[in-house]
Amino acid sequence: MPTHGAASQANPDEPRRDWQTLRFLLPYLWEYKVRVALAVTCMVLGKLALIGVPILLKRIVNTLAVPPAADAALVPVALVVAYGVLRLGTSLFSELREFFFAKVTQATVRKLALKTFRHLHELSLRFHLERRTGAVTREIDHGIRGISSLVSFTLYSILPTLFEIAVVFGYLLLHYEIWFAVIVAASLAAYVAYTLLVTNYRTRIRREVNELDAKASSNAVDALLNYETVKYFNNEEYEAQRYDATLALQERAALRVQQSLNLLNGGQQAIIAVGLTLLLWRAALGVRSGALSIGDLVLVNAFMLQLYAPLNFLGVIYREVRQALTDMDRMFRLLQQNREVADRPDARPLALGPDRSPEVRFVHVSFGYDPRRQVLHDVHFTIPARTTCAVVGATGSGKSTLARLLFRFYDVQGGAVLIGGQDIRDCTQTSLRAAIGIVPQDTVLFNESIEYNIAYGRPGARRDEVVAAARAAHIHDFIETLPDGYRTIVGERGLKLSGGEKQRVAIARTLLKDPPLMIFDEATSALDSRTERAIQTEIEAASASRTTLVIAHRLSTVVKADQILVMDRGRIVESGDHASLLARGGVYARMWELQQHDETDRGMPESGLAVA
């Protein structure tokens, strides 16, 4: 199995800058520009109302500090009512902002999650063989949460806080001596600089924690998916120790994260305390000298408390935003993975003749999963329409690679693969794979019902069509014996079924698809002799009107094939029908004789499964 090939990628593993991540996200948000504009407008109005609260509070205090005239008795009442209206407006505009923007966030998350999911299915088989599924799905989950966090924190916290700081700073410059603005600017600069310094350090640790978390999760998922293998070799303790070793590293990194958090929060509180003390000291001096009123002292204090409340939270938000950018970058890098096998811009659907049974040709095909190791060497053969071609040979001779190339999981590195006279590289992959059905040697099923797994061959098929396919695959009677029948859940990767039962489900699924070109890759290897003979009869009937490629190990299953190709070390060394190959006395004849002796030694009839 190929695991070391180097896919063509455009530096997908290099972390991108934050602005690149944001630039990738912005077009999705801008699709809802009206909602974004309404949300920003509500944000501005809400902050203006909030800033107006201390100003009104100043007016109320100054008014109450002077005995009112008889005709001005209602003035404080009006100011108090206005104060309440502004408070209500602040909450109202905040809710409206979230009301308008919620659709933007959720729609963006949905589109990017779906785009990533589809892109992963478009990547080559090589990518999926080299990456752990648990780690990939975790990156998607973190990326989705990162998008939601970034959008929410930006609109609901960062932009409103920056706008509020700008307005407060301008108000202080216009109405008070410059020292007030200088103290605010200095404390904010110190706060931001300290937060950035410590948070950047913490981000590196958080990234390490996330990587270890992903590794631990991937190890756990891998061990659970291979539950039977772990049990076979009695390696439960080994897997637990391997998992615990990663958790130990994660524990140490998590402790550093917590300690640095305590350092960050302590320093932020110290800066806020110093800045607020200096402001109140300047305001108190102004009141003492008569330059400022009691209302001014209240206003400055309210401004600072109001301003520092979100600033105190801004450090947490900044860390979350940085983490969200890191998580999004991981997911976006998945989207940047180059498609090793992609449709050409001018690709057309595969065109089949009226009989829908195409000729298949491998024209001097050369291929290797790794440039350092060639798998196929100048393979050249033709499968005429409506005929069956069998490929036999030792393990590792390149038989299954032919099926992968025919499905275009990989592109050939030399020569061409033609279906109906069309180079499959000129056809759309969707139309190509719609025309091919395969029963693989290693059948993997979804953790759904038996009916779902059979119907997967043709989603939307009627129940009676599913049952007919199950009957043809000789699994209907078995399904009827189950308590839940066709609704029986097969378990993770179909582990609740035996190997033979899984293969029969796979055969039923392919028969239901009813493609013009069929591939059977050791399709009956897990079946007993009686069931294999019955299913071979169905396979022979299904192949009668189709072009069929059979990859086999037991020669007795392919003696009726129209042509048999014998492969050895990636080359076709012999070809012909069963009788002519036996008469030749070459590699095939020796393989036949050896297998006949093996079957005789096991007490099997020599005629074996002499069906197609």
NUGU-98145 format. One record per residue (C-alpha): residue in one letter; x, y, z. Coordinates in steps of 0.001 Angstrom, whole numbers, padded with zeros to 6 digits, always signed. Layout:
AXYZ...
END
This chain:
M+000000+000000+000000P+001434+003372-000917T+002220+005538+002020H+005279+007474+001050G+004333+009323-002113A+004853+013053-002185A+001740+014844-003314S+002058+018055-005209Q+001363+020853-002781A+001846+024568-002655N+003471+024856+000758P+000305+023721+002595D+002138+023136+005864E+003623+026610+006226P+001599+028788+008635R+000146+031803+006928R+000083+035311+008272D-003045+036436+010076W-003944+038945+007376Q-003884+036165+004782T-006313+034145+006866L-008601+037165+007243R-008392+037942+003519F-009509+034383+002806L-012511+034797+005141L-013723+038290+004176P-015349+037395+000814Y-017655+034948+002586L-018733+037629+005066W-019180+040258+002375E-021797+038120+000612Y-024142+039495+003279K-023045+043115+003014V-026486+044520+003926R-026632+042575+007162V-023027+043500+007932A-023812+047203+007376L-026888+047021+009622A-024924+045246+012337V-022109+047822+012225T-024655+050667+012346C-026278+049142+015429M-022836+048751+016982V-022041+052446+016460L-025417+053617+017785G-025115+051346+020802K-021675+052682+021683L-022780+056283+021220A-025649+055613+023621L-023249+054027+026098I-020841+056983+025894G-023763+059360+026390V-024554+057771+029759P-021600+059326+031702I-022262+062696+030028L-025878+062645+031220L-024708+061453+034620K-022463+064530+034828R-025418+066783+033984I-027583+065104+036630V-024921+065487+039331N-024235+069142+038489T-027952+069898+038399L-028555+068293+041751A-025530+070080+043229V-027305+073457+042666P-030713+074141+044333P-033230+074197+041453A-035502+077143+040788A-039230+076575+041092D-039705+076559+037321A-036830+074111+036795A-037988+071357+039118L-038610+068939+036245V-035124+069226+034739P-033512+066466+036876V-036469+064197+036142A-036019+064689+032391L-032311+063966+032666V-032974+060808+034677V-035504+059617+032079A-033000+060356+029308Y-030401+058395+031281G-032739+055388+031385V-033505+055697+027667L-029797+055665+026817R-029252+052604+028995L-032148+050877+027232G-030817+051980+023841T-027445+050454+024623S-029000+047026+025264L-031469+047339+022390F-028836+048175+019781S-026627+045380+021119E-029397+042840+020608L-030214+044217+017150R-026548+043968+016198E-026493+040271+017090F-029886+039739+015419F-028620+041044+012082F-025202+039388+012220A-026184+035903+013439K-027147+034854+009896V-023770+036034+008573T-021797+033967+011082Q-023790+030773+010722A-023964+030934+006923T-020219+031535+006677V-019465+028598+008969R-021771+026362+006955K-020307+027327+003591L-016693+026897+004664A-017391+023600+006458L-019151+022238+003366K-016413+023525+001081T-013748+021825+003206F-015724+018580+003317R-016114+018543-000458H-012482+019475-000993L-011335+016563+001162H-013293+014208-001067E-011688+015780-004122L-008157+015164-002858S-006260+012153-004102L-006176+008768-002429R-002527+009475-001614F-003516+012356+000712H-005964+010196+002660L-003485+007362+002988E-000885+009735+004432R-003139+011678+006844R-004910+010369+009931T-008655+010800+009681G-009016+011739+013363A-006511+014592+013030V-008164+015919+009854T-011675+015940+011320R-010359+017658+014456E-008782+020403+012353I-012125+020961+010640D-013989+021120+013967H-011482+023585+015420G-011566+025671+012250I-015358+025919+012318R-015326+027020+015957G-012499+029428+015140I-014558+031163+012436S-017494+031591+014787S-015233+032896+017575L-013334+035317+015350V-016443+036837+013770S-018270+037127+017089F-015359+038599+019041T-014470+041033+016275L-017924+042525+015828Y-019172+042180+019383S-016047+043128+021333I-012978+044367+019465L-014513+046877+017036P-016974+048317+019627T-014163+048717+022168L-011847+050434+019679F-014664+052753+018605E-015457+053580+022228I-011789+054303+023002A-011543+056649+020009V-014682+058604+020987V-013691+058853+024667F-010188+059946+023756G-011566+062659+021461Y-014026+063838+024101L-011273+064173+026711L-009101+066165+024292L-011940+068581+023505H-013270+069174+027013Y-010386+068679+029447E-006735+069435+029830I-004341+067362+027767W-003096+065358+030755F-006291+063356+030846A-005776+062232+027249V-002067+061617+027875I-002800+059353+030863V-005435+057424+028885A-003112+057039+025884A-000131+055963+028025S-002132+053420+030042L-003726+052000+026894A-000345+051758+025143A+001187+049997+028147Y-001815+047692+028417V-001763+046745+024718A+002020+046281+024595Y+002032+044073+027690T-000935+042055+026422L+000645+041500+023010L+003991+040485+024498V+002618+037929+026943T-000142+036682+024642N+002245+035998+021779Y+004279+033875+024176R+001119+032105+025304T+000017+031512+021721R+003108+029441+021034I+002340+027309+024076R-001335+027003+023083R-000314+025857+019623E+001848+023185+021219V-001081+022112+023430N-003373+021896+020392E-000871+019809+018461L-000482+017441+021380D-004256+017363+021812A-004695+016467+018141K-002018+013799+018431A-003627+012271+021520S-007053+012297+019873S-005652+010800+016684N-003901+008020+018616A-007085+007253+020529V-009243+007176+017387D-006682+005037+015580A-006543+002544+018443L-010336+002367+018716L-010802+001927+014966N-008326-000960+015171Y-009981-002406+018280E-009789-005998+017059T-006131-005706+016094V-005302-004339+019548K-007100-007303+021105Y-005486-009833+018757F-002008-008840+019916N-002927-008134+023556N-001611-004568+023228E-004138-002707+025393E-001461-001629+027861Y+000901-000601+025053E-001781+001619+023524A-002619+003065+026942Q+001039+003898+027604R+001412+005472+024165Y-001716+007562+024798D-000548+008530+028305A+002871+009627+027024T+001176+012200+024793L-001157+013245+027630A+001869+013806+029905L+003422+016204+027403Q+000060+017915+027031E-000244+018242+030821R+003107+020014+031137A+002253+022392+028306A-001184+023098+029825L+000449+024040+033151R+002620+026571+031343V-000497+027977+029706Q-002216+028473+033078Q+000836+030044+034717S+001307+032488+031855L-002398+033370+032104N-001960+034302+035763L+001023+036483+034824L-000957+038211+032077N-004021+038943+034213G-001926+040271+037104G+000013+042668+034906Q-003152+043916+033187Q-004838+044686+036497A-001760+046581+037695I-001720+048793+034571I-005459+049498+034885A-005123+050402+038562V-002249+052818+037932G-004041+054532+035035L-007323+054915+036905T-005549+056286+039981L-003711+058929+037959L-006927+060027+036211L-008842+060406+039454W-005912+062278+040969R-005946+064820+038091A-009738+065142+038310A-009605+065656+042092L-007021+068423+041649G-009314+070070+039097V-012299+069979+041465R-010152+071338+044316S-008992+074247+042148G-012498+074967+040844A-011573+074167+037223L-013772+071069+037267S-017126+070313+038806I-018200+067305+040829G-019984+066166+037690D-016674+066183+035792L-015118+063956+038441V-018051+061550+038149L-017838+061655+034324V-014112+060878+034223N-014512+058062+036723A-017508+056620+034822F-015641+056916+031511M-012653+055047+032840L-014631+052301+034566Q-016765+051931+031458L-013705+051872+029233Y-011562+049549+031313A-014353+046975+031713P-014107+045806+028064L-010352+046466+028086N-009964+044032+030938F-011778+041466+028824L-009905+042488+025691G-006869+040488+026753V-008942+037320+026874I-010546+038183+023552Y-007176+038816+021940R-005965+035403+023020E-009125+033783+021712V-008845+035634+018409R-005238+034551+017985Q-006256+030988+018756A-009180+031261+016352L-006821+032504+013629T-004517+029551+014310D-007406+027075+014134M-008786+028688+010977D-005352+028594+009400R-005216+024849+009931M-008552+024368+008200F-007738+026790+005384R-004487+024922+004778L-006616+021841+004119L-008435+023888+001481Q-005066+024852-000001Q-004051+021228-000497N-003543+020801-004207R-005726+018283-005974E-003250+015791-007355V-005948+014412-009676A-008116+017218-011040D-010469+017608-013977R-009057+019528-016882P-010790+022826-017719D-012133+021316-020961A-013025+017910-019442R-016190+016353-020817P-018478+013614-019493L-017530+010082-020461A-019475+009191-023599L-020713+005604-023854G-022165+003868-026881P-025778+002701-027220D-024972-000660-025626R-023252+001110-022667S-020502-001495-022671P-017204+000248-023447E-013886-001124-024546V-011051-000590-022042R-007437-000146-023078F-004248+000293-021086V-001770+001784-023545H+001876+001328-022473V+001068+002421-018917S+003863+003129-016460F+003175+004135-012878G+004693+004319-009407Y+003284+005564-006107D+006757+006845-005289P+009251+008077-007911R+011826+005820-006297R+009780+002667-006859Q+008078+001829-010139V+004985-000384-009812L+003825-000813-013436H+006183-001129-016390D+004832-000565-019930V+001543-002382-019276H-000408-002764-022516F-003658-004693-023010T-007239-004347-024258I-010529-005519-022760P-013033-005707-025625A-016556-004506-024912R-018881-007014-023178T-016024-009355-022282T-014377-010426-019041C-010673-009940-018438A-009022-011560-015424V-005722-010445-013931V-003776-012892-011791G-000370-012863-010195A+001509-012879-006951T+000849-010335-004207G+002506-007034-005065S+002554-007660-008795G+000430-004563-009501K-003029-006106-009988S-004989-003775-007668T-003097-000778-009045L-004881-001345-012369A-008246-000819-010643R-007034+002353-008912L-005802+003794-012199L-009055+002855-013932F-010960+004743-011232R-008425+007553-011659F-007458+007697-008028Y-004040+008428-009530D-002917+009625-012949V-000577+007473-014990Q+002987+008708-015367G+003404+007196-018787G+000986+005978-021444A-002786+006291-021163V-005936+004540-019971L-008781+004634-022504I-012462+003819-021998G-014505+003730-025174G-011553+005286-026994Q-011481+008273-024601D-008504+009108-022425I-009935+009139-018913R-007839+012247-018151D-010030+014111-020653C-013237+013025-018903T-014852+014369-015743Q-014166+012190-012741T-017845+012198-011770S-018953+010671-015079L-016031+008233-015087R-016777+006828-011634A-020495+006747-012336A-019734+004286-015139I-017651+001929-012980G-018730-000365-010179I-016257-002125-007909V-016344-004840-005296P-013100-004304-003347Q-011177-006954-001500D-011273-004958+001743T-014896-003912+002138V-015523-000933+004431L-019117-000170+005408F-020731+002880+006975N-021886+002640+010576E-025478+002606+009351S-028101-000015+008549I-027602-002834+006069E-030253-001255+003856Y-028393+002064+003876N-025119+000375+002881I-026694-001533-000010A-028678+001505-001184Y-025444+003523-001149G-024773+002042-004580R-027680+004087-005929P-029060+006606-003401G-032798+006912-003795A-033315+003311-004902R-036636+001731-003952R-036852-000862-001193D-037756-003634-003632E-034646-002808-005717V-032468-003049-002602V-034014-006409-001741A-033506-007664-005311A-029818-006714-005155A-029487-008481-001798R-031092-011614-003258A-028684-011535-006187A-025769-011298-003739H-027222-014190-001694I-027446-012195+001518H-031215-011597+001684D-031928-014796+003629F-029229-013933+006165I-030613-010413+006609E-034101-011803+007221T-032773-013879+010130L-031561-010763+011952P-033868-009261+014621D-033887-005877+012910G-033635-007181+009354Y-032520-004568+006853R-032476-001953+009647T-029626-003761+011424I-026705-001420+012192V-023441-002916+010927G-021122-001088+013351E-017939+000919+012804R-016481-000080+009414G-018940-003001+009375L-017244-004836+012250K-020521-006475+013353L-020538-008493+010128S-018154-011247+009123G-015791-010807+006200G-018034-012854+003925E-021152-010950+004953K-019440-007627+004287Q-018346-008822+000833R-021884-009871-000031V-023179-006447+001036A-020509-004888-001224I-021563-007117-004117A-025221-006178-003596R-024275-002511-003495T-022424-002770-006811L-025195-004799-008465L-027676-002110-007396K-025499+000571-009007D-025770-001366-012309P-022723+000209-014036P-021584-000631-017595L-018056-001414-016387M-017439-003628-013355I-014341-004464-011326F-014143-007409-008951D-011016-007198-006792E-010847-010539-004959A-014608-010118-004594T-015212-013609-003164S-012018-014134-001187A-013818-014132+002174L-016623-016506+001142D-017008-020217+001694S-016923-022485-001364R-020694-023028-001569T-021576-019347-001321E-018727-018462-003670R-020068-020791-006360A-023532-019261-006054I-022250-015685-006173Q-019880-016464-009031T-022933-017502-011021E-024487-014082-010288I-021239-012339-011173E-021087-014260-014439A-024665-013249-015256A-023965-009610-014329S-020801-009620-016462A-022524-011021-019546S-023673-007609-020764R-020827-005572-019290T-017120-005030-019637T-015589-006693-016600L-012176-006684-014955V-011624-009461-012417I-008606-009336-010113A-008136-012767-008574H-005769-014848-006533R-007526-018206-006859L-007200-019237-010490S-010200-021546-010292T-012467-018478-010149V-011365-017111-013543V-011113-020161-015806K-014064-018949-017941A-012722-015435-018445D-012408-014354-022072Q-008779-013453-021451I-006412-013885-018545L-003431-011624-017892V-000585-012920-015745M+001350-010173-013988D+004730-010369-012314R+006587-007401-010811G+004469-004845-012652R+004676-006475-016085I+002320-008657-018083V+004308-011842-018642E+001549-013972-020193S-001909-013515-021694G-004572-015739-023229D-007507-017880-022170H-007339-020642-019586A-006737-023492-022017S-004043-021751-024061L-002158-020651-020941L-002157-024189-019576A-000947-025530-022905R+001891-023014-022909G+003306-024506-019712G+004554-021175-018399V+003952-019104-015251Y+000170-019561-015293A+000459-023336-015700R+002809-023552-012730M+000469-021390-010620W-002473-023600-011605E-000654-026787-010733L+000459-025387-007377Q-003051-024257-006449Q-004561-027575-007502H-002154-029404-005207D-002985-027028-002350E-006712-027556-002787T-006276-031318-002960D-004228-031274+000234R-007040-029342+001961G-009615-031869+000749M-011233-029519-001789P-012499-030827-005148E-009987-030275-007896S-012592-028829-010225G-013071-026229-007526L-015014-023126-008527A-014719-023430-012250V-016962-020532-013036A-016301-017042-014257
END
